[in-house]
């Protein structure tokens, strides 16, 4: 079974350090619910949606340069941040099948 969690702030833009650390800890701890991929989606004030996902487990995912950029963006301009740990039920274990997915309007 997968794990999904998130945080939303109203008013100001940008999460505080404690909230950013909490999300990183959840990505690591939630590996218990899904070790077949990890991903985050961040909606921020200026850049819209930032997405990063990979087939890596949470502890490896949180060390990747792409994730560290999203972390910095969350501190500066973040508004909504979701995290996901995948437990494979169908499909392959690959970066492409990790979640969250971003589907653009057609």
Secondary structure, DSSP 8 states (H G I E B T S, - for coil): --EEEEEE--SSSS--HHHHHHHHHHHHHGGGT--S-EEEEEEETTTEEEEEEESS-HHHHTTSHHHHHHHHHHHHHEEEEEEEE---SSS-SSGGGSS-------
